[in-house]
Amino acid sequence: MNTERNVAVSGELAWFKSSYSGSDGGDCVEVAVGAGRVHVRDSKTDRSPTLSVPTGPWAAFVTYAAERTR
């Protein structure tokens, strides 16, 4: 994932879309980093429910996913 950020601020969190997400409005996710947690939501609406994960397990997931896509 590229760290280029298209930031959308919502409340206290600064959301950014994954560089793997296309600009055609398809399946996209946004991520925001908060105090000790990573928040994930559907990028098509800023009112969508969010998934909140502690930073440690999130880092492990991202590492695992990156290894699986090589």
PyMOL Python script that loads the backbone (N, CA, C, O; Angstrom):
from pymol import cmd

cmd.read_pdbstr("""\
ATOM      1  N   MET A   1       0.844  -1.171   0.000  1.00  0.00           N
ATOM      2  CA  MET A   1       0.000   0.000   0.000  1.00  0.00           C
ATOM      3  C   MET A   1       0.886   1.229   0.000  1.00  0.00           C
ATOM      4  O   MET A   1       1.833   1.318   0.782  1.00  0.00           O
ATOM      5  N   ASN A   2       0.593   2.144  -0.843  1.00  0.00           N
ATOM      6  CA  ASN A   2       1.303   3.409  -0.909  1.00  0.00           C
ATOM      7  C   ASN A   2       0.797   4.301   0.218  1.00  0.00           C
ATOM      8  O   ASN A   2      -0.362   4.196   0.619  1.00  0.00           O
ATOM      9  N   THR A   3       1.650   5.172   0.726  1.00  0.00           N
ATOM     10  CA  THR A   3       1.218   6.047   1.812  1.00  0.00           C
ATOM     11  C   THR A   3       0.682   7.376   1.309  1.00  0.00           C
ATOM     12  O   THR A   3       0.417   8.276   2.106  1.00  0.00           O
ATOM     13  N   GLU A   4       0.517   7.516  -0.016  1.00  0.00           N
ATOM     14  CA  GLU A   4      -0.089   8.733  -0.556  1.00  0.00           C
ATOM     15  C   GLU A   4      -1.469   8.864   0.059  1.00  0.00           C
ATOM     16  O   GLU A   4      -2.218   7.890   0.128  1.00  0.00           O
ATOM     17  N   ARG A   5      -1.803  10.051   0.501  1.00  0.00           N
ATOM     18  CA  ARG A   5      -3.051  10.208   1.228  1.00  0.00           C
ATOM     19  C   ARG A   5      -3.955  11.252   0.608  1.00  0.00           C
ATOM     20  O   ARG A   5      -3.544  12.385   0.355  1.00  0.00           O
ATOM     21  N   ASN A   6      -5.174  10.860   0.372  1.00  0.00           N
ATOM     22  CA  ASN A   6      -6.241  11.780   0.028  1.00  0.00           C
ATOM     23  C   ASN A   6      -7.068  11.867   1.301  1.00  0.00           C
ATOM     24  O   ASN A   6      -7.926  11.018   1.542  1.00  0.00           O
ATOM     25  N   VAL A   7      -6.821  12.870   2.105  1.00  0.00           N
ATOM     26  CA  VAL A   7      -7.368  12.920   3.460  1.00  0.00           C
ATOM     27  C   VAL A   7      -8.755  13.549   3.483  1.00  0.00           C
ATOM     28  O   VAL A   7      -8.987  14.603   2.892  1.00  0.00           O
ATOM     29  N   ALA A   8      -9.665  12.883   4.174  1.00  0.00           N
ATOM     30  CA  ALA A   8     -10.995  13.417   4.446  1.00  0.00           C
ATOM     31  C   ALA A   8     -11.143  13.446   5.964  1.00  0.00           C
ATOM     32  O   ALA A   8     -11.130  12.395   6.605  1.00  0.00           O
ATOM     33  N   VAL A   9     -11.281  14.612   6.531  1.00  0.00           N
ATOM     34  CA  VAL A   9     -11.360  14.727   7.984  1.00  0.00           C
ATOM     35  C   VAL A   9     -12.805  14.575   8.428  1.00  0.00           C
ATOM     36  O   VAL A   9     -13.697  15.256   7.922  1.00  0.00           O
ATOM     37  N   SER A  10     -13.024  13.688   9.367  1.00  0.00           N
ATOM     38  CA  SER A  10     -14.347  13.421   9.905  1.00  0.00           C
ATOM     39  C   SER A  10     -14.217  13.347  11.420  1.00  0.00           C
ATOM     40  O   SER A  10     -13.624  12.404  11.944  1.00  0.00           O
ATOM     41  N   GLY A  11     -14.759  14.320  12.124  1.00  0.00           N
ATOM     42  CA  GLY A  11     -14.604  14.353  13.575  1.00  0.00           C
ATOM     43  C   GLY A  11     -13.144  14.534  13.923  1.00  0.00           C
ATOM     44  O   GLY A  11     -12.503  15.460  13.425  1.00  0.00           O
ATOM     45  N   GLU A  12     -12.615  13.690  14.748  1.00  0.00           N
ATOM     46  CA  GLU A  12     -11.223  13.764  15.181  1.00  0.00           C
ATOM     47  C   GLU A  12     -10.275  12.977  14.280  1.00  0.00           C
ATOM     48  O   GLU A  12      -9.058  13.107  14.417  1.00  0.00           O
ATOM     49  N   LEU A  13     -10.797  12.170  13.369  1.00  0.00           N
ATOM     50  CA  LEU A  13      -9.954  11.286  12.560  1.00  0.00           C
ATOM     51  C   LEU A  13      -9.715  11.855  11.168  1.00  0.00           C
ATOM     52  O   LEU A  13     -10.605  12.467  10.578  1.00  0.00           O
ATOM     53  N   ALA A  14      -8.514  11.651  10.649  1.00  0.00           N
ATOM     54  CA  ALA A  14      -8.188  12.020   9.275  1.00  0.00           C
ATOM     55  C   ALA A  14      -8.169  10.738   8.453  1.00  0.00           C
ATOM     56  O   ALA A  14      -7.241   9.938   8.572  1.00  0.00           O
ATOM     57  N   TRP A  15      -9.172  10.541   7.634  1.00  0.00           N
ATOM     58  CA  TRP A  15      -9.335   9.326   6.842  1.00  0.00           C
ATOM     59  C   TRP A  15      -8.567   9.445   5.544  1.00  0.00           C
ATOM     60  O   TRP A  15      -8.520  10.520   4.945  1.00  0.00           O
ATOM     61  N   PHE A  16      -7.958   8.340   5.098  1.00  0.00           N
ATOM     62  CA  PHE A  16      -7.317   8.327   3.782  1.00  0.00           C
ATOM     63  C   PHE A  16      -7.630   7.019   3.072  1.00  0.00           C
ATOM     64  O   PHE A  16      -7.772   5.966   3.694  1.00  0.00           O
ATOM     65  N   LYS A  17      -7.733   7.117   1.755  1.00  0.00           N
ATOM     66  CA  LYS A  17      -8.088   5.969   0.926  1.00  0.00           C
ATOM     67  C   LYS A  17      -6.820   5.219   0.542  1.00  0.00           C
ATOM     68  O   LYS A  17      -5.788   5.830   0.263  1.00  0.00           O
ATOM     69  N   SER A  18      -6.901   3.919   0.531  1.00  0.00           N
ATOM     70  CA  SER A  18      -5.789   3.081   0.116  1.00  0.00           C
ATOM     71  C   SER A  18      -5.392   3.410  -1.317  1.00  0.00           C
ATOM     72  O   SER A  18      -6.247   3.703  -2.153  1.00  0.00           O
ATOM     73  N   SER A  19      -4.091   3.362  -1.599  1.00  0.00           N
ATOM     74  CA  SER A  19      -3.616   3.584  -2.966  1.00  0.00           C
ATOM     75  C   SER A  19      -4.054   2.442  -3.879  1.00  0.00           C
ATOM     76  O   SER A  19      -4.026   2.587  -5.101  1.00  0.00           O
ATOM     77  N   TYR A  20      -4.453   1.323  -3.312  1.00  0.00           N
ATOM     78  CA  TYR A  20      -4.955   0.211  -4.111  1.00  0.00           C
ATOM     79  C   TYR A  20      -6.414   0.411  -4.505  1.00  0.00           C
ATOM     80  O   TYR A  20      -6.921  -0.303  -5.370  1.00  0.00           O
ATOM     81  N   SER A  21      -7.091   1.363  -3.889  1.00  0.00           N
ATOM     82  CA  SER A  21      -8.474   1.645  -4.228  1.00  0.00           C
ATOM     83  C   SER A  21      -8.514   2.450  -5.522  1.00  0.00           C
ATOM     84  O   SER A  21      -7.762   3.410  -5.686  1.00  0.00           O
ATOM     85  N   GLY A  22      -9.369   2.068  -6.412  1.00  0.00           N
ATOM     86  CA  GLY A  22      -9.478   2.776  -7.680  1.00  0.00           C
ATOM     87  C   GLY A  22     -10.273   4.063  -7.538  1.00  0.00           C
ATOM     88  O   GLY A  22     -10.905   4.299  -6.508  1.00  0.00           O
ATOM     89  N   SER A  23     -10.242   4.884  -8.561  1.00  0.00           N
ATOM     90  CA  SER A  23     -10.989   6.141  -8.541  1.00  0.00           C
ATOM     91  C   SER A  23     -12.347   5.995  -9.222  1.00  0.00           C
ATOM     92  O   SER A  23     -13.066   6.981  -9.389  1.00  0.00           O
ATOM     93  N   ASP A  24     -12.703   4.771  -9.617  1.00  0.00           N
ATOM     94  CA  ASP A  24     -13.950   4.550 -10.336  1.00  0.00           C
ATOM     95  C   ASP A  24     -15.149   4.290  -9.429  1.00  0.00           C
ATOM     96  O   ASP A  24     -16.227   3.955  -9.920  1.00  0.00           O
ATOM     97  N   GLY A  25     -14.981   4.438  -8.117  1.00  0.00           N
ATOM     98  CA  GLY A  25     -16.096   4.272  -7.192  1.00  0.00           C
ATOM     99  C   GLY A  25     -16.402   2.839  -6.837  1.00  0.00           C
ATOM    100  O   GLY A  25     -17.486   2.555  -6.329  1.00  0.00           O
ATOM    101  N   GLY A  26     -15.481   1.922  -7.088  1.00  0.00           N
ATOM    102  CA  GLY A  26     -15.694   0.512  -6.786  1.00  0.00           C
ATOM    103  C   GLY A  26     -15.516   0.209  -5.314  1.00  0.00           C
ATOM    104  O   GLY A  26     -15.788   1.048  -4.455  1.00  0.00           O
ATOM    105  N   ASP A  27     -15.062  -0.980  -5.036  1.00  0.00           N
ATOM    106  CA  ASP A  27     -14.860  -1.413  -3.650  1.00  0.00           C
ATOM    107  C   ASP A  27     -13.636  -0.721  -3.071  1.00  0.00           C
ATOM    108  O   ASP A  27     -12.508  -1.024  -3.460  1.00  0.00           O
ATOM    109  N   CYS A  28     -13.847   0.187  -2.165  1.00  0.00           N
ATOM    110  CA  CYS A  28     -12.742   0.959  -1.591  1.00  0.00           C
ATOM    111  C   CYS A  28     -12.874   1.013  -0.073  1.00  0.00           C
ATOM    112  O   CYS A  28     -13.974   0.952   0.477  1.00  0.00           O
ATOM    113  N   VAL A  29     -11.747   1.126   0.575  1.00  0.00           N
ATOM    114  CA  VAL A  29     -11.740   1.315   2.018  1.00  0.00           C
ATOM    115  C   VAL A  29     -10.937   2.558   2.360  1.00  0.00           C
ATOM    116  O   VAL A  29     -10.031   2.953   1.627  1.00  0.00           O
ATOM    117  N   GLU A  30     -11.281   3.155   3.468  1.00  0.00           N
ATOM    118  CA  GLU A  30     -10.522   4.264   4.018  1.00  0.00           C
ATOM    119  C   GLU A  30     -10.022   3.852   5.391  1.00  0.00           C
ATOM    120  O   GLU A  30     -10.651   3.052   6.083  1.00  0.00           O
ATOM    121  N   VAL A  31      -8.895   4.405   5.770  1.00  0.00           N
ATOM    122  CA  VAL A  31      -8.257   4.085   7.043  1.00  0.00           C
ATOM    123  C   VAL A  31      -7.935   5.381   7.766  1.00  0.00           C
ATOM    124  O   VAL A  31      -7.574   6.376   7.138  1.00  0.00           O
ATOM    125  N   ALA A  32      -8.066   5.369   9.079  1.00  0.00           N
ATOM    126  CA  ALA A  32      -7.662   6.494   9.921  1.00  0.00           C
ATOM    127  C   ALA A  32      -6.961   5.925  11.145  1.00  0.00           C
ATOM    128  O   ALA A  32      -7.378   4.906  11.696  1.00  0.00           O
ATOM    129  N   VAL A  33      -5.900   6.588  11.560  1.00  0.00           N
ATOM    130  CA  VAL A  33      -5.150   6.144  12.732  1.00  0.00           C
ATOM    131  C   VAL A  33      -5.504   7.045  13.904  1.00  0.00           C
ATOM    132  O   VAL A  33      -5.397   8.268  13.822  1.00  0.00           O
ATOM    133  N   GLY A  34      -5.929   6.416  14.998  1.00  0.00           N
ATOM    134  CA  GLY A  34      -6.256   7.150  16.209  1.00  0.00           C
ATOM    135  C   GLY A  34      -5.352   6.695  17.336  1.00  0.00           C
ATOM    136  O   GLY A  34      -4.377   5.982  17.098  1.00  0.00           O
ATOM    137  N   ALA A  35      -5.652   7.086  18.524  1.00  0.00           N
ATOM    138  CA  ALA A  35      -4.847   6.753  19.702  1.00  0.00           C
ATOM    139  C   ALA A  35      -4.814   5.240  19.923  1.00  0.00           C
ATOM    140  O   ALA A  35      -5.726   4.674  20.526  1.00  0.00           O
ATOM    141  N   GLY A  36      -3.758   4.593  19.430  1.00  0.00           N
ATOM    142  CA  GLY A  36      -3.574   3.165  19.644  1.00  0.00           C
ATOM    143  C   GLY A  36      -4.463   2.259  18.827  1.00  0.00           C
ATOM    144  O   GLY A  36      -4.465   1.047  19.038  1.00  0.00           O
ATOM    145  N   ARG A  37      -5.229   2.826  17.884  1.00  0.00           N
ATOM    146  CA  ARG A  37      -6.160   2.022  17.093  1.00  0.00           C
ATOM    147  C   ARG A  37      -6.142   2.481  15.651  1.00  0.00           C
ATOM    148  O   ARG A  37      -5.830   3.632  15.347  1.00  0.00           O
ATOM    149  N   VAL A  38      -6.485   1.552  14.767  1.00  0.00           N
ATOM    150  CA  VAL A  38      -6.664   1.850  13.354  1.00  0.00           C
ATOM    151  C   VAL A  38      -8.137   1.640  13.042  1.00  0.00           C
ATOM    152  O   VAL A  38      -8.719   0.624  13.421  1.00  0.00           O
ATOM    153  N   HIS A  39      -8.732   2.592  12.357  1.00  0.00           N
ATOM    154  CA  HIS A  39     -10.154   2.541  12.028  1.00  0.00           C
ATOM    155  C   HIS A  39     -10.285   2.337  10.524  1.00  0.00           C
ATOM    156  O   HIS A  39      -9.557   2.948   9.742  1.00  0.00           O
ATOM    157  N   VAL A  40     -11.221   1.470  10.123  1.00  0.00           N
ATOM    158  CA  VAL A  40     -11.431   1.137   8.713  1.00  0.00           C
ATOM    159  C   VAL A  40     -12.914   1.323   8.407  1.00  0.00           C
ATOM    160  O   VAL A  40     -13.777   0.953   9.204  1.00  0.00           O
ATOM    161  N   ARG A  41     -13.202   1.908   7.226  1.00  0.00           N
ATOM    162  CA  ARG A  41     -14.600   2.087   6.819  1.00  0.00           C
ATOM    163  C   ARG A  41     -14.717   2.022   5.299  1.00  0.00           C
ATOM    164  O   ARG A  41     -13.717   2.090   4.584  1.00  0.00           O
ATOM    165  N   ASP A  42     -15.925   1.892   4.825  1.00  0.00           N
ATOM    166  CA  ASP A  42     -16.245   1.936   3.400  1.00  0.00           C
ATOM    167  C   ASP A  42     -16.070   3.378   2.936  1.00  0.00           C
ATOM    168  O   ASP A  42     -16.600   4.294   3.564  1.00  0.00           O
ATOM    169  N   SER A  43     -15.344   3.590   1.859  1.00  0.00           N
ATOM    170  CA  SER A  43     -15.061   4.952   1.410  1.00  0.00           C
ATOM    171  C   SER A  43     -16.226   5.598   0.662  1.00  0.00           C
ATOM    172  O   SER A  43     -16.195   6.799   0.393  1.00  0.00           O
ATOM    173  N   LYS A  44     -17.243   4.822   0.325  1.00  0.00           N
ATOM    174  CA  LYS A  44     -18.338   5.385  -0.457  1.00  0.00           C
ATOM    175  C   LYS A  44     -19.260   6.276   0.374  1.00  0.00           C
ATOM    176  O   LYS A  44     -20.028   7.060  -0.184  1.00  0.00           O
ATOM    177  N   THR A  45     -19.195   6.166   1.689  1.00  0.00           N
ATOM    178  CA  THR A  45     -19.997   7.037   2.546  1.00  0.00           C
ATOM    179  C   THR A  45     -19.274   7.258   3.869  1.00  0.00           C
ATOM    180  O   THR A  45     -18.782   6.312   4.485  1.00  0.00           O
ATOM    181  N   ASP A  46     -19.218   8.503   4.294  1.00  0.00           N
ATOM    182  CA  ASP A  46     -18.533   8.787   5.560  1.00  0.00           C
ATOM    183  C   ASP A  46     -19.384   8.445   6.774  1.00  0.00           C
ATOM    184  O   ASP A  46     -18.930   8.588   7.910  1.00  0.00           O
ATOM    185  N   ARG A  47     -20.612   7.994   6.547  1.00  0.00           N
ATOM    186  CA  ARG A  47     -21.486   7.580   7.652  1.00  0.00           C
ATOM    187  C   ARG A  47     -21.510   6.062   7.842  1.00  0.00           C
ATOM    188  O   ARG A  47     -22.278   5.546   8.653  1.00  0.00           O
ATOM    189  N   SER A  48     -20.664   5.349   7.091  1.00  0.00           N
ATOM    190  CA  SER A  48     -20.669   3.892   7.189  1.00  0.00           C
ATOM    191  C   SER A  48     -20.113   3.442   8.537  1.00  0.00           C
ATOM    192  O   SER A  48     -19.341   4.168   9.164  1.00  0.00           O
ATOM    193  N   PRO A  49     -20.498   2.258   8.982  1.00  0.00           N
ATOM    194  CA  PRO A  49     -19.930   1.725  10.227  1.00  0.00           C
ATOM    195  C   PRO A  49     -18.416   1.566  10.084  1.00  0.00           C
ATOM    196  O   PRO A  49     -17.905   1.406   8.975  1.00  0.00           O
ATOM    197  N   THR A  50     -17.718   1.610  11.185  1.00  0.00           N
ATOM    198  CA  THR A  50     -16.267   1.457  11.150  1.00  0.00           C
ATOM    199  C   THR A  50     -15.845   0.225  11.932  1.00  0.00           C
ATOM    200  O   THR A  50     -16.519  -0.214  12.864  1.00  0.00           O
ATOM    201  N   LEU A  51     -14.714  -0.313  11.523  1.00  0.00           N
ATOM    202  CA  LEU A  51     -14.057  -1.392  12.234  1.00  0.00           C
ATOM    203  C   LEU A  51     -12.866  -0.764  12.929  1.00  0.00           C
ATOM    204  O   LEU A  51     -12.081  -0.065  12.288  1.00  0.00           O
ATOM    205  N   SER A  52     -12.713  -0.992  14.212  1.00  0.00           N
ATOM    206  CA  SER A  52     -11.622  -0.418  14.982  1.00  0.00           C
ATOM    207  C   SER A  52     -10.745  -1.540  15.520  1.00  0.00           C
ATOM    208  O   SER A  52     -11.218  -2.430  16.227  1.00  0.00           O
ATOM    209  N   VAL A  53      -9.442  -1.487  15.173  1.00  0.00           N
ATOM    210  CA  VAL A  53      -8.513  -2.563  15.514  1.00  0.00           C
ATOM    211  C   VAL A  53      -7.304  -1.969  16.235  1.00  0.00           C
ATOM    212  O   VAL A  53      -6.806  -0.925  15.815  1.00  0.00           O
ATOM    213  N   PRO A  54      -6.815  -2.597  17.304  1.00  0.00           N
ATOM    214  CA  PRO A  54      -5.579  -2.120  17.935  1.00  0.00           C
ATOM    215  C   PRO A  54      -4.424  -2.124  16.921  1.00  0.00           C
ATOM    216  O   PRO A  54      -4.397  -2.956  16.014  1.00  0.00           O
ATOM    217  N   THR A  55      -3.485  -1.204  17.076  1.00  0.00           N
ATOM    218  CA  THR A  55      -2.409  -1.043  16.089  1.00  0.00           C
ATOM    219  C   THR A  55      -1.533  -2.286  15.939  1.00  0.00           C
ATOM    220  O   THR A  55      -1.071  -2.565  14.833  1.00  0.00           O
ATOM    221  N   GLY A  56      -1.291  -3.029  16.993  1.00  0.00           N
ATOM    222  CA  GLY A  56      -0.457  -4.235  16.904  1.00  0.00           C
ATOM    223  C   GLY A  56      -1.044  -5.291  15.979  1.00  0.00           C
ATOM    224  O   GLY A  56      -0.374  -5.726  15.042  1.00  0.00           O
ATOM    225  N   PRO A  57      -2.288  -5.713  16.222  1.00  0.00           N
ATOM    226  CA  PRO A  57      -2.908  -6.677  15.314  1.00  0.00           C
ATOM    227  C   PRO A  57      -3.058  -6.133  13.889  1.00  0.00           C
ATOM    228  O   PRO A  57      -2.952  -6.894  12.927  1.00  0.00           O
ATOM    229  N   TRP A  58      -3.304  -4.829  13.743  1.00  0.00           N
ATOM    230  CA  TRP A  58      -3.405  -4.246  12.400  1.00  0.00           C
ATOM    231  C   TRP A  58      -2.072  -4.380  11.666  1.00  0.00           C
ATOM    232  O   TRP A  58      -2.043  -4.767  10.497  1.00  0.00           O
ATOM    233  N   ALA A  59      -0.970  -4.062  12.344  1.00  0.00           N
ATOM    234  CA  ALA A  59       0.359  -4.179  11.726  1.00  0.00           C
ATOM    235  C   ALA A  59       0.638  -5.618  11.317  1.00  0.00           C
ATOM    236  O   ALA A  59       1.202  -5.864  10.250  1.00  0.00           O
ATOM    237  N   ALA A  60       0.246  -6.573  12.161  1.00  0.00           N
ATOM    238  CA  ALA A  60       0.440  -7.988  11.834  1.00  0.00           C
ATOM    239  C   ALA A  60      -0.391  -8.372  10.611  1.00  0.00           C
ATOM    240  O   ALA A  60       0.087  -9.106   9.746  1.00  0.00           O
ATOM    241  N   PHE A  61      -1.630  -7.882  10.530  1.00  0.00           N
ATOM    242  CA  PHE A  61      -2.489  -8.161   9.374  1.00  0.00           C
ATOM    243  C   PHE A  61      -1.891  -7.593   8.088  1.00  0.00           C
ATOM    244  O   PHE A  61      -1.852  -8.282   7.068  1.00  0.00           O
ATOM    245  N   VAL A  62      -1.428  -6.349   8.125  1.00  0.00           N
ATOM    246  CA  VAL A  62      -0.865  -5.717   6.940  1.00  0.00           C
ATOM    247  C   VAL A  62       0.400  -6.460   6.483  1.00  0.00           C
ATOM    248  O   VAL A  62       0.607  -6.661   5.286  1.00  0.00           O
ATOM    249  N   THR A  63       1.234  -6.861   7.432  1.00  0.00           N
ATOM    250  CA  THR A  63       2.435  -7.618   7.094  1.00  0.00           C
ATOM    251  C   THR A  63       2.056  -8.946   6.436  1.00  0.00           C
ATOM    252  O   THR A  63       2.624  -9.319   5.409  1.00  0.00           O
ATOM    253  N   TYR A  64       1.099  -9.656   7.028  1.00  0.00           N
ATOM    254  CA  TYR A  64       0.630 -10.927   6.478  1.00  0.00           C
ATOM    255  C   TYR A  64       0.066 -10.744   5.068  1.00  0.00           C
ATOM    256  O   TYR A  64       0.402 -11.501   4.157  1.00  0.00           O
ATOM    257  N   ALA A  65      -0.789  -9.738   4.895  1.00  0.00           N
ATOM    258  CA  ALA A  65      -1.403  -9.502   3.585  1.00  0.00           C
ATOM    259  C   ALA A  65      -0.354  -9.158   2.538  1.00  0.00           C
ATOM    260  O   ALA A  65      -0.448  -9.615   1.399  1.00  0.00           O
ATOM    261  N   ALA A  66       0.642  -8.359   2.906  1.00  0.00           N
ATOM    262  CA  ALA A  66       1.701  -7.991   1.965  1.00  0.00           C
ATOM    263  C   ALA A  66       2.497  -9.220   1.538  1.00  0.00           C
ATOM    264  O   ALA A  66       2.868  -9.345   0.371  1.00  0.00           O
ATOM    265  N   GLU A  67       2.756 -10.116   2.466  1.00  0.00           N
ATOM    266  CA  GLU A  67       3.510 -11.334   2.140  1.00  0.00           C
ATOM    267  C   GLU A  67       2.702 -12.246   1.221  1.00  0.00           C
ATOM    268  O   GLU A  67       3.272 -12.924   0.366  1.00  0.00           O
ATOM    269  N   ARG A  68       1.394 -12.268   1.388  1.00  0.00           N
ATOM    270  CA  ARG A  68       0.527 -13.152   0.587  1.00  0.00           C
ATOM    271  C   ARG A  68       0.364 -12.642  -0.853  1.00  0.00           C
ATOM    272  O   ARG A  68       0.014 -13.419  -1.741  1.00  0.00           O
ATOM    273  N   THR A  69       0.611 -11.362  -1.090  1.00  0.00           N
ATOM    274  CA  THR A  69       0.423 -10.808  -2.425  1.00  0.00           C
ATOM    275  C   THR A  69       1.703 -10.766  -3.237  1.00  0.00           C
ATOM    276  O   THR A  69       1.692 -10.282  -4.369  1.00  0.00           O
ATOM    277  N   ARG A  70       2.798 -11.257  -2.696  1.00  0.00           N
ATOM    278  CA  ARG A  70       4.071 -11.253  -3.439  1.00  0.00           C
ATOM    279  C   ARG A  70       4.140 -12.366  -4.425  1.00  0.00           C
ATOM    280  O   ARG A  70       5.140 -12.505  -5.129  1.00  0.00           O
TER     281      ARG A  70
END
""", "prot")
cmd.dss("prot")
cmd.show_as("cartoon", "prot")
cmd.util.cbc("prot")
cmd.orient("prot")
